[in-house]
Amino acid sequence: MLRLSLRLLPAPPTAAWIVLAISVAFNAITWTRVAKKGAVEWKGYSYVGDDYPRELPVQLDFVGMTFENSEHYRATGDLDTWTEWQTLTHMFPRGREFNVSMFTQLECIETLRQALIYGPNARSGICLNYLRQAVLCASDITIDAMDTKDDDGNLIGTDGVGSTHVCRDWSRVYEYVTENQKESHWAVPTATITQYYYFHTYLSRFVSMAHIPIAQELGLNGT
């Protein structure tokens, strides 16, 4: 007759438990830091030619954004409105210049805003195409209720107000780029926000080119 006997395994020595506890604690701390900061350094790239990372080394959580009307970010050409739009955009590293697509899209919206005020230019056409592709890339499938009516009471569309969208946490992008701009390779701007306003207003009214190096001639660094 087959007999089964159960034997208890000897308990691991105390030292092994201590090592295991230290290892778990170390891994937990490391994971917390990475999750909190999204800190994955840009190592292993030469930044020459096409040898650079595809996107920012930052981990983004998903957050909700409920669309709403705002008294800010209007289409007018006054200094206050211009200043609000400029706070949405950031340039990227001066070691080698890049821009983050989120900010390129915001800059394009600003370009179209100025085109509505002063007329279109070469840059506004480029921005329309860029934003078209960005919308397709995001492929936001949030459903907006048809609630906008014409003068006869017919439903003609939606303004999207009140719809909650699932978004990537844009505030983390701002935080990362803001920290990046504190590094030594950034030039210190010599112009005030008012000088920038009148300078860009001049360009928008009288220049119909995608880019001109007039900023350097006027001594406006950091543009």
Backbone as CSV, one residue per row, in Angstrom:
resi,resn,N_x,N_y,N_z,CA_x,CA_y,CA_z,C_x,C_y,C_z
1,MET,0.836,-1.186,0.000,0.000,0.000,0.000,0.874,1.240,0.000
2,LEU,0.533,2.191,-0.886,1.332,3.403,-1.023,0.983,4.383,0.079
3,ARG,1.987,4.801,0.772,1.784,5.773,1.825,2.416,7.113,1.425
4,LEU,1.676,8.193,1.702,2.182,9.538,1.448,2.548,10.178,2.761
5,SER,3.687,10.722,2.810,4.108,11.409,4.033,4.411,12.859,3.697
6,LEU,3.915,13.761,4.516,4.154,15.187,4.335,5.270,15.630,5.266
7,ARG,6.221,16.317,4.687,7.324,16.814,5.488,7.378,18.326,5.341
8,LEU,7.434,18.996,6.432,7.536,20.449,6.394,8.954,20.855,6.024
9,LEU,9.036,21.822,5.077,10.352,22.319,4.697,10.893,23.212,5.801
10,PRO,12.159,23.189,5.988,12.734,24.053,7.028,12.537,25.521,6.674
11,ALA,12.289,26.327,7.666,12.086,27.760,7.439,13.378,28.399,6.952
12,PRO,13.279,29.347,6.039,14.481,30.025,5.555,15.168,30.731,6.704
13,PRO,16.446,30.841,6.637,17.165,31.542,7.699,16.748,33.004,7.775
14,THR,16.922,33.586,8.940,16.522,34.975,9.167,17.212,35.926,8.193
15,ALA,18.456,35.701,7.882,19.209,36.578,6.983,18.564,36.646,5.603
16,ALA,18.035,35.505,5.132,17.401,35.485,3.810,16.157,36.360,3.794
17,TRP,15.382,36.296,4.886,14.185,37.138,4.970,14.550,38.619,4.977
18,ILE,15.623,38.961,5.636,16.062,40.361,5.679,16.457,40.853,4.290
19,VAL,17.216,40.030,3.571,17.631,40.393,2.212,16.416,40.557,1.303
20,LEU,15.450,39.632,1.439,14.242,39.704,0.621,13.457,40.985,0.913
21,ALA,13.329,41.331,2.193,12.591,42.537,2.579,13.261,43.790,2.033
22,ILE,14.589,43.846,2.111,15.323,45.001,1.582,15.129,45.120,0.079
23,SER,15.171,43.985,-0.620,14.996,43.986,-2.071,13.620,44.501,-2.470
24,VAL,12.575,44.021,-1.768,11.209,44.468,-2.063,11.066,45.962,-1.811
25,ALA,11.627,46.438,-0.699,11.533,47.860,-0.366,12.243,48.715,-1.407
26,PHE,13.424,48.279,-1.833,14.185,49.028,-2.836,13.427,49.107,-4.154
27,ASN,12.862,47.981,-4.588,12.101,47.974,-5.836,10.862,48.858,-5.742
28,ALA,10.206,48.847,-4.581,9.014,49.678,-4.403,9.360,51.154,-4.489
29,ILE,10.474,51.554,-3.856,10.897,52.960,-3.901,11.249,53.370,-5.323
30,THR,11.982,52.501,-6.025,12.363,52.803,-7.406,11.142,52.952,-8.290
31,TRP,10.187,52.051,-8.167,8.969,52.110,-8.977,8.175,53.382,-8.678
32,THR,8.104,53.756,-7.400,7.370,54.967,-7.023,7.997,56.198,-7.650
33,ARG,9.305,56.274,-7.637,9.985,57.433,-8.219,9.763,57.513,-9.722
34,VAL,9.872,56.385,-10.389,9.672,56.373,-11.834,8.240,56.721,-12.181
35,ALA,7.288,56.150,-11.443,5.877,56.429,-11.717,5.537,57.882,-11.451
36,LYS,6.161,58.465,-10.432,5.849,59.843,-10.067,6.463,60.836,-11.038
37,LYS,7.704,60.633,-11.402,8.404,61.606,-12.225,8.390,61.257,-13.702
38,GLY,8.136,59.978,-14.018,8.263,59.574,-15.410,9.696,59.748,-15.882
39,ALA,10.631,59.598,-14.975,12.006,59.984,-15.245,12.749,58.868,-15.950
40,VAL,12.691,58.865,-17.231,13.491,57.970,-18.048,14.434,58.854,-18.843
41,GLU,15.721,58.778,-18.542,16.658,59.713,-19.148,16.845,59.433,-20.636
42,TRP,17.211,60.489,-21.358,17.444,60.382,-22.800,18.865,59.893,-23.037
43,LYS,19.123,58.637,-22.729,20.453,58.087,-22.916,20.466,57.177,-24.138
44,GLY,21.647,56.997,-24.675,21.792,56.092,-25.803,21.521,56.733,-27.146
45,TYR,21.433,58.072,-27.204,21.193,58.774,-28.465,22.300,59.794,-28.693
46,SER,22.694,59.943,-29.951,23.723,60.925,-30.293,23.131,62.284,-30.629
47,TYR,21.846,62.328,-30.953,21.154,63.553,-31.369,21.774,64.161,-32.623
48,VAL,22.354,63.292,-33.441,22.893,63.690,-34.738,22.032,63.048,-35.810
49,GLY,21.590,63.829,-36.785,20.737,63.293,-37.834,19.414,62.806,-37.268
50,ASP,19.067,61.559,-37.587,17.801,60.986,-37.117,17.941,60.206,-35.816
51,ASP,19.109,60.275,-35.181,19.338,59.503,-33.962,18.890,60.293,-32.731
52,TYR,17.583,60.306,-32.503,17.011,60.952,-31.318,15.717,60.234,-30.965
53,PRO,15.240,60.343,-29.714,14.040,59.603,-29.299,12.791,60.089,-30.013
54,ARG,11.791,59.211,-30.127,10.560,59.521,-30.855,9.659,60.458,-30.075
55,GLU,9.722,60.406,-28.745,8.848,61.246,-27.938,9.523,61.563,-26.608
56,LEU,8.916,62.452,-25.835,9.469,62.818,-24.534,9.537,61.606,-23.609
57,PRO,10.591,61.511,-22.801,10.682,60.407,-21.841,9.873,60.704,-20.589
58,VAL,8.575,60.801,-20.739,7.714,61.117,-19.608,6.481,60.229,-19.667
59,GLN,6.105,59.670,-18.521,4.942,58.790,-18.441,3.698,59.615,-18.148
60,LEU,2.681,59.467,-18.978,1.461,60.254,-18.839,0.300,59.374,-18.407
61,ASP,-0.369,59.778,-17.342,-1.594,59.108,-16.925,-2.759,59.618,-17.766
62,PHE,-3.877,58.909,-17.698,-5.087,59.358,-18.381,-5.934,60.176,-17.413
63,VAL,-6.433,61.301,-17.892,-7.258,62.190,-17.072,-8.498,62.578,-17.869
64,GLY,-9.490,63.101,-17.182,-10.708,63.549,-17.847,-10.699,65.057,-18.051
65,MET,-11.164,65.507,-19.211,-11.313,66.931,-19.483,-12.733,67.181,-19.981
66,THR,-13.479,67.993,-19.253,-14.817,68.371,-19.687,-14.728,69.683,-20.451
67,PHE,-15.110,69.666,-21.712,-15.016,70.859,-22.544,-16.005,71.911,-22.058
68,GLU,-15.577,73.166,-22.047,-16.436,74.251,-21.593,-16.076,75.534,-22.332
69,ASN,-17.013,76.464,-22.345,-16.730,77.775,-22.900,-15.828,78.540,-21.944
70,SER,-15.027,79.452,-22.496,-14.104,80.214,-21.670,-14.051,81.656,-22.147
71,GLU,-13.837,82.559,-21.206,-13.653,83.958,-21.556,-12.224,84.233,-22.001
72,HIS,-11.374,83.243,-21.859,-9.970,83.405,-22.230,-9.717,82.820,-23.621
73,TYR,-8.521,83.066,-24.137,-8.080,82.524,-25.427,-9.044,82.902,-26.545
74,ARG,-9.327,84.182,-26.653,-10.250,84.664,-27.680,-9.514,84.846,-29.006
75,ALA,-10.244,85.298,-30.007,-9.667,85.509,-31.335,-9.357,86.974,-31.589
76,THR,-9.341,87.788,-30.548,-9.069,89.208,-30.705,-7.572,89.471,-30.737
77,GLY,-7.197,90.677,-31.130,-5.780,90.984,-31.299,-5.189,91.854,-30.213
78,ASP,-5.826,91.956,-29.050,-5.313,92.813,-27.986,-4.169,92.136,-27.240
79,LEU,-3.439,92.927,-26.466,-2.258,92.432,-25.764,-2.599,91.346,-24.750
80,ASP,-3.694,91.505,-23.999,-4.062,90.506,-22.992,-4.316,89.143,-23.620
81,THR,-5.056,89.130,-24.735,-5.337,87.864,-25.415,-4.066,87.257,-25.972
82,TRP,-3.222,88.080,-26.570,-1.963,87.582,-27.134,-1.105,86.948,-26.041
83,THR,-1.047,87.592,-24.876,-0.251,87.076,-23.766,-0.770,85.716,-23.302
84,GLU,-2.091,85.555,-23.250,-2.668,84.270,-22.844,-2.260,83.157,-23.800
85,TRP,-2.301,83.437,-25.091,-1.933,82.412,-26.060,-0.450,82.068,-25.962
86,GLN,0.399,83.067,-25.690,1.826,82.796,-25.607,2.173,81.922,-24.410
87,THR,1.385,81.973,-23.342,1.666,81.126,-22.187,1.392,79.656,-22.478
88,LEU,0.751,79.354,-23.590,0.460,77.963,-23.935,1.603,77.296,-24.682
89,THR,2.564,78.062,-25.156,3.582,77.501,-26.024,4.953,77.544,-25.370
90,HIS,5.736,76.524,-25.644,7.095,76.452,-25.137,7.998,75.982,-26.266
91,MET,9.166,76.593,-26.380,10.165,76.078,-27.305,10.948,74.984,-26.580
92,PHE,11.672,74.163,-27.351,12.334,73.002,-26.759,13.853,73.155,-26.823
93,PRO,14.651,72.115,-26.487,16.064,72.297,-26.157,16.874,73.122,-27.139
94,ARG,17.734,73.968,-26.587,18.620,74.782,-27.403,19.907,74.035,-27.717
95,GLY,20.158,72.926,-27.017,21.310,72.136,-27.377,21.163,71.681,-28.824
96,ARG,20.062,71.092,-29.143,19.584,70.901,-30.509,18.098,71.192,-30.463
97,GLU,17.629,72.015,-31.350,16.251,72.483,-31.250,15.247,71.424,-31.697
98,PHE,14.278,71.170,-30.839,13.126,70.334,-31.145,11.887,71.075,-30.664
99,ASN,10.758,70.637,-31.111,9.508,71.104,-30.522,8.656,69.884,-30.218
100,VAL,7.840,69.973,-29.197,6.935,68.891,-28.829,5.641,69.078,-29.612
101,SER,5.111,68.001,-30.164,3.954,68.109,-31.052,2.784,68.825,-30.389
102,MET,2.569,68.602,-29.093,1.468,69.278,-28.413,1.600,70.788,-28.526
103,PHE,2.841,71.291,-28.375,3.060,72.727,-28.453,3.036,73.218,-29.896
104,THR,3.477,72.375,-30.835,3.364,72.748,-32.244,1.906,72.946,-32.623
105,GLN,1.046,72.067,-32.127,-0.386,72.199,-32.416,-0.959,73.473,-31.799
106,LEU,-0.545,73.792,-30.567,-1.012,75.023,-29.933,-0.495,76.253,-30.676
107,GLU,0.752,76.187,-31.129,1.303,77.293,-31.904,0.537,77.471,-33.211
108,CYS,0.120,76.352,-33.807,-0.652,76.431,-35.046,-2.019,77.072,-34.807
109,ILE,-2.642,76.766,-33.680,-3.919,77.410,-33.365,-3.716,78.910,-33.212
110,GLU,-2.604,79.305,-32.584,-2.287,80.728,-32.455,-2.064,81.357,-33.837
111,THR,-1.403,80.623,-34.732,-1.179,81.120,-36.091,-2.496,81.339,-36.816
112,LEU,-3.429,80.395,-36.675,-4.739,80.535,-37.316,-5.532,81.673,-36.680
113,ARG,-5.374,81.858,-35.376,-6.048,82.980,-34.709,-5.578,84.308,-35.298
114,GLN,-4.261,84.437,-35.488,-3.741,85.666,-36.071,-4.154,85.808,-37.530
115,ALA,-4.296,84.675,-38.240,-4.739,84.737,-39.634,-6.166,85.259,-39.731
116,LEU,-7.005,84.931,-38.743,-8.372,85.457,-38.723,-8.383,86.968,-38.538
117,ILE,-7.395,87.488,-37.828,-7.346,88.920,-37.540,-6.670,89.696,-38.665
118,TYR,-5.505,89.211,-39.112,-4.682,89.970,-40.046,-4.662,89.400,-41.458
119,GLY,-5.269,88.236,-41.661,-5.256,87.613,-42.969,-4.302,86.431,-43.014
120,PRO,-4.539,85.483,-43.925,-3.718,84.269,-43.998,-2.317,84.546,-44.520
121,ASN,-1.394,83.649,-44.181,-0.045,83.687,-44.727,0.395,82.255,-45.005
122,ALA,1.638,82.094,-45.412,2.110,80.758,-45.781,2.056,79.795,-44.598
123,ARG,2.326,80.284,-43.418,2.347,79.431,-42.231,0.961,78.908,-41.879
124,SER,-0.078,79.704,-42.093,-1.430,79.275,-41.722,-1.875,78.077,-42.548
125,GLY,-1.481,78.008,-43.819,-1.812,76.850,-44.642,-1.125,75.589,-44.155
126,ILE,0.136,75.726,-43.764,0.875,74.589,-43.215,0.219,74.097,-41.931
127,CYS,-0.218,75.041,-41.107,-0.823,74.685,-39.822,-2.156,73.965,-39.996
128,LEU,-2.943,74.369,-40.973,-4.210,73.676,-41.218,-3.968,72.200,-41.496
129,ASN,-2.971,71.905,-42.316,-2.676,70.518,-42.653,-2.112,69.771,-41.449
130,TYR,-1.284,70.440,-40.656,-0.709,69.812,-39.466,-1.799,69.454,-38.464
131,LEU,-2.725,70.371,-38.233,-3.802,70.122,-37.279,-4.746,69.035,-37.776
132,ARG,-4.964,68.984,-39.087,-5.821,67.934,-39.653,-5.248,66.557,-39.322
133,GLN,-3.931,66.402,-39.509,-3.300,65.118,-39.232,-3.253,64.828,-37.727
134,ALA,-3.101,65.874,-36.919,-3.089,65.682,-35.467,-4.440,65.192,-34.966
135,VAL,-5.525,65.725,-35.534,-6.871,65.284,-35.150,-7.066,63.814,-35.507
136,LEU,-6.632,63.427,-36.696,-6.755,62.026,-37.104,-5.896,61.127,-36.219
137,CYS,-4.715,61.602,-35.842,-3.821,60.811,-34.996,-4.448,60.565,-33.629
138,ALA,-5.076,61.587,-33.052,-5.710,61.438,-31.740,-6.942,60.541,-31.809
139,SER,-7.691,60.615,-32.907,-8.893,59.796,-33.116,-9.769,59.742,-31.866
140,ASP,-10.126,60.892,-31.351,-10.988,60.990,-30.171,-12.388,60.498,-30.536
141,ILE,-12.855,59.435,-29.879,-14.159,58.849,-30.217,-15.237,59.215,-29.191
142,THR,-14.978,60.268,-28.407,-16.013,60.757,-27.490,-17.238,61.198,-28.282
143,ILE,-18.429,60.861,-27.800,-19.669,61.212,-28.497,-20.169,62.565,-27.999
144,ASP,-20.385,63.500,-28.940,-20.932,64.820,-28.627,-22.397,64.866,-29.032
145,ALA,-23.247,65.279,-28.117,-24.678,65.375,-28.423,-24.936,66.506,-29.417
146,MET,-25.806,66.246,-30.382,-26.203,67.267,-31.353,-27.170,68.226,-30.667
147,ASP,-26.683,69.407,-30.308,-27.537,70.328,-29.555,-27.479,71.766,-30.064
148,THR,-26.757,72.001,-31.149,-26.693,73.343,-31.717,-27.745,73.484,-32.808
149,LYS,-28.571,74.519,-32.702,-29.676,74.703,-33.642,-29.512,76.002,-34.428
150,ASP,-30.096,76.017,-35.630,-30.110,77.247,-36.417,-31.313,78.098,-36.012
151,ASP,-31.540,79.191,-36.731,-32.627,80.109,-36.378,-34.005,79.475,-36.512
152,ASP,-34.098,78.401,-37.311,-35.383,77.724,-37.503,-35.586,76.568,-36.529
153,GLY,-34.631,76.364,-35.619,-34.757,75.295,-34.635,-34.259,73.950,-35.106
154,ASN,-33.582,73.898,-36.248,-33.065,72.634,-36.769,-31.684,72.338,-36.165
155,LEU,-31.466,71.079,-35.792,-30.161,70.678,-35.282,-29.128,70.725,-36.400
156,ILE,-28.048,71.430,-36.164,-27.036,71.578,-37.213,-25.648,71.120,-36.758
157,GLY,-25.487,70.809,-35.489,-24.167,70.389,-35.036,-24.044,70.411,-33.531
158,THR,-22.809,70.530,-33.061,-22.545,70.534,-31.622,-21.384,71.455,-31.326
159,ASP,-21.422,72.071,-30.153,-20.277,72.868,-29.720,-19.372,72.083,-28.775
160,GLY,-19.775,70.864,-28.435,-18.941,70.011,-27.595,-18.909,70.379,-26.133
161,VAL,-19.583,71.455,-25.749,-19.544,71.900,-24.356,-20.250,70.880,-23.463
162,GLY,-19.607,70.504,-22.359,-20.186,69.558,-21.416,-19.759,68.120,-21.626
163,SER,-19.117,67.823,-22.756,-18.647,66.459,-23.006,-17.325,66.228,-22.279
164,THR,-17.215,65.089,-21.614,-15.980,64.748,-20.912,-15.161,63.794,-21.765
165,HIS,-13.918,64.160,-22.008,-13.024,63.377,-22.844,-11.943,62.733,-21.983
166,VAL,-11.507,61.549,-22.378,-10.389,60.886,-21.721,-9.115,61.329,-22.428
167,CYS,-8.246,61.977,-21.682,-7.067,62.601,-22.278,-5.801,62.148,-21.559
168,ARG,-4.678,62.313,-22.223,-3.404,62.142,-21.543,-3.113,63.409,-20.739
169,ASP,-2.454,63.251,-19.622,-2.264,64.350,-18.678,-1.297,65.386,-19.251
170,TRP,-1.864,66.431,-19.853,-1.069,67.475,-20.498,-0.239,68.266,-19.492
171,SER,-0.659,68.307,-18.216,0.082,69.079,-17.217,1.484,68.514,-17.007
172,ARG,1.635,67.201,-17.164,2.960,66.583,-17.028,3.883,67.018,-18.156
173,VAL,3.321,67.253,-19.342,4.134,67.737,-20.458,4.643,69.140,-20.147
174,TYR,3.754,70.002,-19.644,4.166,71.347,-19.241,5.279,71.284,-18.201
175,GLU,5.115,70.413,-17.203,6.102,70.304,-16.135,7.461,69.890,-16.686
176,TYR,7.461,68.902,-17.575,8.723,68.405,-18.112,9.430,69.483,-18.915
177,VAL,8.692,70.157,-19.807,9.303,71.171,-20.663,9.759,72.372,-19.838
178,THR,8.989,72.735,-18.822,9.380,73.845,-17.957,10.704,73.550,-17.264
179,GLU,10.868,72.318,-16.765,12.125,71.936,-16.132,13.253,71.928,-17.151
180,ASN,12.965,71.465,-18.356,13.977,71.427,-19.407,14.486,72.825,-19.733
181,GLN,13.597,73.811,-19.686,13.979,75.176,-20.038,14.861,75.838,-18.985
182,LYS,14.994,75.214,-17.827,15.863,75.756,-16.786,17.315,75.360,-16.995
183,GLU,17.577,74.478,-17.965,18.931,74.003,-18.185,19.774,75.074,-18.866
184,SER,21.097,74.907,-18.785,22.028,75.957,-19.192,22.038,76.227,-20.689
185,HIS,21.578,75.264,-21.514,21.655,75.481,-22.956,20.564,76.400,-23.485
186,TRP,19.687,76.877,-22.592,18.644,77.810,-23.019,19.175,79.228,-22.988
187,ALA,18.863,79.970,-24.059,19.224,81.387,-24.091,18.246,82.185,-23.243
188,VAL,18.706,83.244,-22.623,17.848,84.097,-21.810,17.214,85.151,-22.701
189,PRO,15.884,85.207,-22.789,15.232,86.209,-23.631,15.579,87.621,-23.174
190,THR,15.810,88.516,-24.147,16.136,89.899,-23.831,14.950,90.819,-24.036
191,ALA,13.854,90.314,-24.577,12.693,91.155,-24.850,11.594,90.893,-23.836
192,THR,10.813,91.906,-23.540,9.673,91.752,-22.652,8.491,91.209,-23.436
193,ILE,7.445,90.781,-22.714,6.262,90.240,-23.370,5.604,91.293,-24.245
194,THR,5.672,92.580,-23.838,5.082,93.652,-24.648,5.850,93.827,-25.945
195,GLN,7.192,93.753,-25.889,7.998,93.862,-27.099,7.688,92.720,-28.060
196,TYR,7.543,91.513,-27.519,7.187,90.375,-28.359,5.837,90.594,-29.028
197,TYR,4.904,91.135,-28.272,3.561,91.357,-28.807,3.602,92.283,-30.013
198,TYR,4.244,93.419,-29.878,4.280,94.369,-30.985,5.120,93.852,-32.143
199,PHE,6.164,93.091,-31.820,6.983,92.495,-32.864,6.183,91.489,-33.687
200,HIS,5.455,90.579,-33.025,4.666,89.574,-33.723,3.466,90.193,-34.422
201,THR,2.904,91.248,-33.833,1.802,91.941,-34.491,2.274,92.561,-35.796
202,TYR,3.471,93.130,-35.777,4.047,93.717,-36.991,4.226,92.650,-38.062
203,LEU,4.779,91.506,-37.666,4.996,90.429,-38.634,3.676,89.928,-39.208
204,SER,2.680,89.757,-38.349,1.399,89.220,-38.794,0.723,90.144,-39.794
205,ARG,0.922,91.440,-39.647,0.256,92.388,-40.532,0.986,92.580,-41.852
206,PHE,2.322,92.543,-41.815,3.072,92.972,-42.987,3.936,91.897,-43.631
207,VAL,4.019,90.728,-43.025,4.880,89.687,-43.569,4.051,88.463,-43.910
208,SER,4.153,87.967,-45.131,3.424,86.770,-45.557,4.414,85.673,-45.900
209,MET,5.303,85.389,-44.979,6.314,84.361,-45.167,6.237,83.391,-44.004
210,ALA,6.667,82.141,-44.250,6.622,81.140,-43.186,7.692,81.400,-42.134
211,HIS,8.828,81.979,-42.549,9.898,82.211,-41.582,10.850,83.251,-42.139
212,ILE,11.269,84.209,-41.315,12.324,85.150,-41.672,13.203,85.347,-40.451
213,PRO,14.515,85.570,-40.646,15.436,85.707,-39.510,15.493,87.119,-38.953
214,ILE,14.370,87.831,-38.930,14.375,89.216,-38.476,14.566,89.320,-36.973
215,ALA,14.215,88.274,-36.240,14.344,88.332,-34.779,15.794,88.540,-34.364
216,GLN,16.712,87.835,-35.044,18.119,87.986,-34.713,18.610,89.399,-35.033
217,GLU,18.109,89.975,-36.128,18.517,91.316,-36.511,18.050,92.348,-35.496
218,LEU,16.895,92.121,-34.886,16.366,93.051,-33.900,16.884,92.762,-32.497
219,GLY,17.689,91.687,-32.368,18.238,91.359,-31.064,17.258,90.698,-30.130
220,LEU,16.206,90.059,-30.683,15.212,89.391,-29.841,15.599,87.933,-29.702
221,ASN,16.419,87.611,-28.725,16.843,86.232,-28.509,15.728,85.431,-27.880
222,GLY,15.751,84.121,-28.090,14.792,83.236,-27.451,13.462,83.151,-28.160
223,THR,13.351,83.679,-29.411,12.085,83.590,-30.135,12.038,82.320,-30.936
